[in-house]
Every structure is written in structure tokens, then in C-alpha cells.
Amino acid sequence: MRWLERQLSRSPSSGAFIPEVDGMRFLAILGVLIVHTAGDMYFANGVHEANWSYHRGLLLRLMGGGWFGVQIFFVLSGFIVTLPFARHHLQGTAAPDLKRYLMRRLTRIEPPYVIALTAYYLSSGRIAEFLPDYLTGLLYSHHYFYSTLNPVAPITWSLEIEIVFYVLAPWLTLIYRVRGRRPLQMLLIVLPAWICSHYAAPGWAQNTFIVMIQYFFAGMLLADFYATGLLRRSAKIGWDLGAAAAAIGLAAILAGLPGTWARYYWLTPILIMILFAGIVSGRYANWFFRLKPVTIIGGMCYTLYLSHMAVIAIFAWRLKPLVNSPVAYCLLVIPVMIAIAVPIYLLIEKPFMTGKAIQLRGWLPYRAAEGT
């Protein structure tokens, strides 16, 4: 077990590993796994409406809110990607090399993505029909051509959003040079969130960076706080209470309690920020989200995200006749997802995460981007 722990643990060569980030990733990926696994059980039993959890009690409504894990990932991306830029502008550290930054992003996310998308495409059995979807998916542009989820791998919609932020981040981070920037940063979080909560986006804008930008800005503000020392480990119970309050608020909104959705959904980026601050600065929340099993599973989130739908399609159907409870179904299937993800993570993702695959192939001189 100790050997496996060493193999699975992430240790960026920059030395900038922040375990709380992987702890938060654990929370985000767990929500995604739960909503897709439970939804698959209902789909297999003839329930085809998109909001399958809404009329089935509070617990199922909470499970159905697991889709929000993707928005948590967006906040974490905003934090991790912009932290080196925040340190440069606010602490005077060396400026990140833009060419190396973009190449690092490309070599970090592209190989696992291409492998996963190709595997989904080849296993679909609809090679000719899905060829345009596959090719546009390779370019992270399927939605911009078709304004729909990619039928080859619908989960890739969020990665098409992430790639836009990676390209824009070096220029968005110029905001760190603005005096009195924090009220402006709050406005950039709250205003898009309020608009998206009260006005339906046109079809072409659904599931795009345009309607998710507030979450990346929330991560950027967290990076500002972290780089300037306002956000740091302090082991104060008050932050645990803040994290608990934020979690309850998010749960109430996502469960669709009466009057919460339209009225308070615009607060979700702020609640994620408070939750993350509580995990970093609290005592008990920090202890839990720094536990090795939590950070290891969180560190494998990219592999889990790319592979979990294949596990559902290939293996989970065998378990459907055995259980009639979405909770029990999740307890059976999710450990299988994690177990299958372990060798995929070790063989495919981690070599590109650490740069070993790049070094072995001599693609470019390697130096890990800070915080990856």
C-alpha cells in the first residue's frame, strides 16, 4: 500500500504541490461520478428526462446536483493556472515564459484527451457517422461547429471551455497590475453570474466559456489572495464553520429548494471561494482534505473524468440487475471506476503530468509549470 501510495501521489518538480487543491478536486470529481452513475441507473430503467432527480426526494436531488463538480473544476483551473502570474505581478517573481506555459498546458492535457477521445470514437461502432464529431473534438471546437454536446464523448464539453481559458489566462491576469483591482475582480465574478442566473443564454452560448467565465474569475481572485498571503493555512475553526456554511448553501441551491435557484444561483462562485478558503484555512476541513486517500483520488480526477463513462458503458450494466437503489449502485460502481482508473493514470496521465514522457521523447526541455 505504501508503494502504491508513492506511485499515485503527485509531486510536481516545481515543489509547488498544494494538497488542498487535490482535496477540492476529490470533492468535484466525486460529484460528477455520483450524478452520472445514479443517472445511468435511472436511464437503464426507462427514466429518460434530463432532471431525473427532481421529484425523487431530497437525497436524490442532492445527488443530482453532482454536475456542479465541473464548475468547481473551473474555479480550481482559474486558481492553479493563474497562480504563477499572480506571484509574478504581486510578489515580483520571474515572469512565466509564455511559450513554455502554452506547451506545458498542451503536453499536460492533450495526450490523455486524444487517447480517450479516440477510444470512445473507435468503440462507438459509428466510424463514418461520427468522423466530423471526432475531428472537431480533437480541435476542442465541436460546440462551436454544432452547438451540441459531442456524441463521441459528451463529457468533453468542459475541456473545450478549459482550453479557451488556458489561451486567455496570460492576458486576463494583467488585471493583477491594476490598483484597487479586487472590487473589479468581484464585479467580474458577480455580474456574469447574475446575468446567467436571470437570463437564458442563446443556444450557441450554452456550455461555452461565455457562460462559465465567472468561475474562472473566482479562481483568479483566490490566486490573488493566496499570492498575497491573505489566504493561507491558519487552522482556525471559524474557517471550518465558513466552509460548512458554504457547503450547505451550495447544497440548498443545487437541490433546488424552493426559491433558491433563480434567487441565489449567482452566488455559487462566491460560495465555492468560501468553501476553498475554509479548506485551506480551517482546522478540520484542512485535515480531511489533505488526507492521502482524498488527495490521491483528487489527483487522478482527469483520468477519472475521461474514463468513467466508459466504465459505466462496459461494466456497470452487469450490476444493474443486482440493485434497485441509486445509493447502493453508486457504492458498487464508483469503487470500480477508481480501481480501473489507477493503471490508466499510472500508464498514461502521470508520465505527462511529471514530464517524464516528454523528456524521454525529447520533445522540449521540461520544467514543470508551477502548481500543476
C-alpha positions as CSV (number, residue, x, y, z in Angstrom):
1,M,0.0,0.0,0.0
2,R,2.9,2.4,0.7
3,W,4.4,1.6,-2.7
4,L,1.1,2.3,-4.4
5,E,0.7,5.5,-2.4
6,R,4.1,6.6,-3.6
7,Q,3.3,5.7,-7.2
8,L,-0.1,7.5,-7.2
9,S,1.0,10.7,-5.2
10,R,1.6,13.8,-7.3
11,S,4.9,15.6,-6.7
12,P,5.5,18.4,-9.3
13,S,9.1,19.1,-9.8
14,S,8.4,22.8,-9.1
15,G,7.7,21.8,-5.5
16,A,4.5,23.8,-5.6
17,F,2.1,21.0,-4.8
18,I,-0.9,22.3,-2.9
19,P,-2.7,19.3,-1.4
20,E,-5.9,21.3,-0.7
21,V,-6.4,21.7,-4.4
22,D,-6.4,18.0,-5.0
23,G,-8.7,17.7,-1.9
24,M,-11.1,20.0,-3.6
25,R,-10.7,18.1,-6.9
26,F,-11.8,15.0,-4.9
27,L,-15.0,16.7,-4.0
28,A,-15.6,17.9,-7.6
29,I,-14.9,14.5,-9.2
30,L,-17.0,12.7,-6.6
31,G,-20.0,14.8,-7.5
32,V,-19.5,14.1,-11.2
33,L,-19.2,10.4,-10.7
34,I,-22.3,10.3,-8.5
35,V,-24.6,12.2,-10.9
36,H,-23.5,10.2,-13.9
37,T,-23.7,6.8,-12.1
38,A,-27.1,7.4,-10.5
39,G,-28.4,8.9,-13.7
40,D,-27.3,5.9,-15.6
41,M,-29.2,3.6,-13.3
42,Y,-32.4,5.6,-13.9
43,F,-31.8,5.7,-17.6
44,A,-31.4,1.9,-17.7
45,N,-34.8,1.6,-16.0
46,G,-36.6,3.8,-18.6
47,V,-36.3,7.2,-16.9
48,H,-35.1,9.5,-19.7
49,E,-35.8,13.0,-18.5
50,A,-32.7,15.1,-18.0
51,N,-33.7,16.2,-14.5
52,W,-34.2,12.6,-13.2
53,S,-33.6,13.5,-9.5
54,Y,-36.0,16.4,-9.1
55,H,-39.2,14.6,-7.9
56,R,-37.5,11.8,-6.0
57,G,-36.7,13.3,-2.6
58,L,-34.0,15.5,-1.1
59,L,-31.2,12.9,-1.1
60,L,-31.7,12.2,-4.8
61,R,-31.8,15.9,-5.5
62,L,-28.5,16.3,-3.7
63,M,-27.0,13.5,-5.8
64,G,-28.4,15.1,-8.9
65,G,-26.5,18.3,-8.1
66,G,-23.2,16.5,-8.6
67,W,-23.0,18.0,-12.1
68,F,-21.8,21.2,-10.3
69,G,-18.4,19.5,-9.8
70,V,-17.5,20.8,-13.2
71,Q,-17.9,24.4,-12.1
72,I,-15.7,23.6,-9.1
73,F,-13.1,22.4,-11.6
74,F,-13.3,25.7,-13.4
75,V,-12.6,27.6,-10.2
76,L,-9.6,25.4,-9.5
77,S,-8.3,25.8,-13.0
78,G,-8.6,29.6,-12.6
79,F,-6.6,29.3,-9.3
80,I,-3.8,26.9,-10.5
81,V,-3.3,28.4,-14.0
82,T,-3.0,32.0,-12.8
83,L,-1.1,31.5,-9.6
84,P,2.3,31.8,-11.2
85,F,1.1,35.0,-13.0
86,A,-0.3,36.3,-9.7
87,R,3.1,35.7,-7.9
88,H,4.9,37.4,-10.7
89,H,2.7,40.6,-10.7
90,L,2.2,40.7,-6.9
91,Q,5.4,39.3,-5.4
92,G,7.9,40.2,-8.2
93,T,8.9,36.6,-9.0
94,A,10.1,35.8,-12.5
95,A,7.6,36.1,-15.3
96,P,6.2,32.8,-16.6
97,D,7.6,32.0,-20.1
98,L,4.5,32.1,-22.3
99,K,5.8,29.6,-24.9
100,R,6.7,27.1,-22.1
101,Y,3.4,27.8,-20.4
102,L,1.4,27.0,-23.5
103,M,3.4,24.0,-24.3
104,R,3.1,22.7,-20.8
105,R,-0.7,23.1,-20.9
106,L,-0.7,21.3,-24.3
107,T,1.5,18.4,-23.3
108,R,-0.2,18.0,-19.9
109,I,-3.8,17.7,-21.1
110,E,-3.6,16.7,-24.8
111,P,-2.2,13.1,-24.8
112,P,-4.7,11.7,-22.3
113,Y,-7.5,13.6,-24.1
114,V,-6.6,12.4,-27.6
115,I,-6.3,8.8,-26.3
116,A,-9.6,8.9,-24.6
117,L,-11.5,10.6,-27.4
118,T,-10.0,8.1,-29.9
119,A,-11.0,5.2,-27.7
120,Y,-14.6,6.4,-27.4
121,Y,-14.7,7.0,-31.2
122,L,-13.4,3.6,-32.2
123,S,-15.7,1.8,-29.8
124,S,-18.8,3.7,-30.9
125,G,-19.3,1.5,-34.0
126,R,-20.3,4.6,-36.0
127,I,-17.0,5.5,-37.5
128,A,-18.2,7.2,-40.7
129,E,-21.2,9.0,-39.0
130,F,-19.1,10.3,-36.0
131,L,-16.0,11.3,-38.0
132,P,-16.8,15.0,-38.2
133,D,-17.6,15.0,-34.4
134,Y,-14.3,13.2,-33.7
135,L,-12.2,15.6,-35.8
136,T,-13.8,18.7,-34.3
137,G,-13.4,17.2,-30.9
138,L,-9.7,16.8,-31.5
139,L,-9.6,20.5,-32.0
140,Y,-11.7,21.3,-28.9
141,S,-14.2,23.0,-31.2
142,H,-17.1,20.7,-31.5
143,H,-19.6,23.0,-29.8
144,Y,-18.5,25.9,-32.0
145,F,-19.4,23.9,-35.1
146,Y,-22.6,22.2,-33.9
147,S,-23.8,23.9,-30.7
148,T,-24.3,20.5,-29.1
149,L,-22.5,18.0,-26.9
150,N,-20.1,15.8,-28.8
151,P,-21.9,12.4,-29.3
152,V,-18.4,10.7,-29.4
153,A,-17.8,11.8,-25.8
154,P,-20.3,14.2,-24.3
155,I,-18.2,14.9,-21.2
156,T,-15.6,16.7,-23.3
157,W,-17.7,19.9,-23.4
158,S,-16.0,21.1,-20.3
159,L,-12.5,20.6,-21.8
160,E,-13.5,22.8,-24.7
161,I,-14.2,25.5,-22.2
162,E,-10.9,24.9,-20.3
163,I,-8.8,25.3,-23.4
164,V,-10.2,28.8,-24.0
165,F,-9.2,29.8,-20.5
166,Y,-5.7,28.4,-20.9
167,V,-5.2,30.6,-24.0
168,L,-6.7,33.7,-22.5
169,A,-5.2,33.4,-19.0
170,P,-1.9,35.2,-19.7
171,W,-3.8,38.3,-20.8
172,L,-6.6,38.1,-18.2
173,T,-4.0,38.1,-15.5
174,L,-2.9,41.6,-16.4
175,I,-5.7,42.6,-14.0
176,Y,-3.2,41.9,-11.2
177,R,-1.4,45.0,-12.2
178,V,-4.5,47.2,-11.6
179,R,-4.6,49.2,-8.4
180,G,-7.8,48.7,-6.5
181,R,-8.3,45.5,-8.6
182,R,-10.3,43.5,-6.1
183,P,-13.6,45.4,-6.4
184,L,-13.2,45.0,-10.2
185,Q,-12.5,41.3,-9.8
186,M,-15.6,40.9,-7.6
187,L,-17.6,42.7,-10.3
188,L,-16.3,40.3,-12.9
189,I,-17.4,37.4,-10.8
190,V,-20.8,38.7,-9.7
191,L,-22.1,40.4,-12.9
192,P,-21.7,37.4,-15.3
193,A,-23.1,35.1,-12.6
194,W,-26.1,37.3,-12.0
195,I,-26.8,37.6,-15.8
196,C,-26.5,33.8,-16.3
197,S,-28.9,33.2,-13.4
198,H,-31.6,35.5,-14.6
199,Y,-31.4,35.3,-18.4
200,A,-31.2,32.2,-20.6
201,A,-28.2,32.1,-22.8
202,P,-28.8,31.7,-26.5
203,G,-28.2,28.2,-27.9
204,W,-24.8,28.9,-29.4
205,A,-23.6,30.2,-26.0
206,Q,-24.7,27.2,-23.9
207,N,-21.9,25.2,-22.4
208,T,-19.3,27.7,-23.5
209,F,-16.7,29.9,-21.8
210,I,-19.1,32.8,-22.1
211,V,-21.5,31.4,-19.5
212,M,-18.8,29.9,-17.3
213,I,-16.3,32.8,-17.1
214,Q,-17.4,33.8,-13.6
215,Y,-15.9,30.6,-12.2
216,F,-12.5,31.2,-13.7
217,F,-12.5,34.8,-12.4
218,A,-13.3,33.3,-8.9
219,G,-10.2,31.1,-9.2
220,M,-8.2,34.1,-10.3
221,L,-9.3,36.1,-7.2
222,L,-8.4,33.1,-5.0
223,A,-4.9,33.1,-6.6
224,D,-4.6,36.8,-5.8
225,F,-5.5,36.1,-2.1
226,Y,-3.1,33.2,-2.0
227,A,-0.2,35.0,-3.6
228,T,-0.5,38.0,-1.2
229,G,-0.8,35.8,1.9
230,L,-4.5,36.7,2.7
231,L,-5.3,33.0,2.0
232,R,-3.1,30.7,4.0
233,R,-3.2,27.8,6.4
234,S,-4.2,29.1,9.8
235,A,-6.1,26.1,11.4
236,K,-8.9,28.3,12.6
237,I,-12.2,26.7,13.4
238,G,-14.0,29.8,12.2
239,W,-13.0,28.9,8.7
240,D,-14.4,25.4,9.2
241,L,-17.7,27.0,10.0
242,G,-17.5,29.2,6.9
243,A,-16.7,26.1,4.7
244,A,-19.7,24.2,6.3
245,A,-22.0,27.2,5.7
246,A,-20.8,27.5,2.1
247,A,-21.3,23.7,1.5
248,I,-24.8,23.9,3.0
249,G,-25.6,26.9,0.8
250,L,-24.4,25.1,-2.4
251,A,-26.3,22.0,-1.4
252,A,-29.6,24.0,-0.9
253,I,-29.2,25.7,-4.3
254,L,-28.2,22.6,-6.2
255,A,-31.0,20.6,-4.6
256,G,-33.4,23.2,-5.9
257,L,-35.0,24.0,-2.6
258,P,-37.9,26.4,-3.1
259,G,-36.8,29.9,-4.1
260,T,-33.1,29.1,-4.1
261,W,-32.3,28.6,-7.7
262,A,-33.1,31.8,-9.5
263,R,-32.6,33.9,-6.4
264,Y,-29.3,32.6,-5.3
265,Y,-27.5,30.6,-8.1
266,W,-25.5,33.7,-8.9
267,L,-23.8,33.3,-5.6
268,T,-22.3,29.9,-6.4
269,P,-18.9,31.2,-7.4
270,I,-18.6,33.1,-4.1
271,L,-19.7,30.0,-2.2
272,I,-17.0,27.9,-3.9
273,M,-14.4,30.6,-3.0
274,I,-15.5,30.4,0.7
275,L,-15.5,26.6,0.6
276,F,-12.0,26.6,-0.8
277,A,-10.8,29.2,1.7
278,G,-12.3,27.1,4.5
279,I,-10.4,24.0,3.3
280,V,-7.1,25.9,3.2
281,S,-7.5,27.9,6.4
282,G,-9.7,25.7,8.6
283,R,-8.6,23.1,11.1
284,Y,-10.8,20.0,10.5
285,A,-11.6,20.7,6.8
286,N,-7.9,21.1,6.1
287,W,-7.1,17.9,7.9
288,F,-9.7,15.9,6.0
289,F,-8.9,17.3,2.5
290,R,-5.2,16.8,3.0
291,L,-5.7,13.0,3.8
292,K,-3.7,10.9,1.4
293,P,-6.6,8.8,0.0
294,V,-8.5,12.1,-0.7
295,T,-5.6,13.9,-2.4
296,I,-4.7,10.8,-4.4
297,I,-8.2,10.3,-5.8
298,G,-8.4,14.0,-6.4
299,G,-5.1,13.9,-8.2
300,M,-6.5,11.3,-10.6
301,C,-9.5,13.4,-11.4
302,Y,-8.6,14.0,-15.0
303,T,-8.3,10.2,-15.7
304,L,-11.5,9.5,-13.8
305,Y,-13.3,12.2,-15.7
306,L,-12.2,10.9,-19.1
307,S,-12.7,7.2,-18.3
308,H,-15.8,6.9,-16.0
309,M,-18.4,6.9,-18.8
310,A,-16.6,4.0,-20.4
311,V,-16.8,2.1,-17.1
312,I,-20.5,2.8,-16.9
313,A,-21.0,1.6,-20.5
314,I,-18.8,-1.5,-20.3
315,F,-19.0,-2.8,-16.7
316,A,-21.8,-1.1,-14.8
317,W,-24.7,-2.7,-16.7
318,R,-23.8,-6.0,-15.1
319,L,-24.6,-4.6,-11.7
320,K,-27.9,-3.1,-12.6
321,P,-30.0,-6.3,-12.0
322,L,-28.4,-6.6,-8.5
323,V,-29.5,-3.3,-7.0
324,N,-32.6,-1.1,-7.1
325,S,-31.1,1.8,-5.1
326,P,-29.1,4.7,-6.7
327,V,-27.1,5.0,-3.5
328,A,-26.2,1.3,-3.4
329,Y,-25.5,1.4,-7.2
330,C,-23.0,4.3,-6.7
331,L,-21.4,2.4,-3.8
332,L,-20.8,-0.5,-6.1
333,V,-19.8,1.2,-9.3
334,I,-17.7,4.2,-8.2
335,P,-15.0,2.0,-6.5
336,V,-14.8,0.1,-9.8
337,M,-14.3,3.3,-11.6
338,I,-11.4,4.3,-9.3
339,A,-9.8,0.9,-9.5
340,I,-9.9,0.9,-13.3
341,A,-8.6,4.5,-13.3
342,V,-5.4,3.6,-11.3
343,P,-3.5,1.8,-14.1
344,I,-4.7,4.3,-16.7
345,Y,-3.5,7.1,-14.6
346,L,-0.1,5.5,-14.0
347,L,0.5,4.5,-17.6
348,I,-1.0,7.5,-19.5
349,E,-1.6,10.6,-17.4
350,K,1.1,10.7,-14.8
351,P,4.0,10.4,-17.2
352,F,2.8,13.6,-19.0
353,M,1.9,15.2,-15.7
354,T,5.5,14.8,-14.4
355,G,7.1,15.5,-17.7
356,K,8.9,12.1,-17.9
357,A,7.1,11.2,-21.2
358,I,8.2,14.5,-22.7
359,Q,11.8,14.1,-21.5
360,L,12.0,10.5,-22.9
361,R,10.9,11.6,-26.3
362,G,13.0,14.8,-26.3
363,W,10.0,16.9,-27.3
364,L,11.1,20.0,-25.4
365,P,13.2,21.0,-22.4
366,Y,11.0,20.3,-19.4
367,R,10.3,22.4,-16.3
368,A,7.0,21.9,-14.6
369,A,4.7,24.8,-14.5
370,E,4.2,26.0,-11.0
371,G,1.3,24.4,-9.2
372,T,0.4,21.8,-11.8
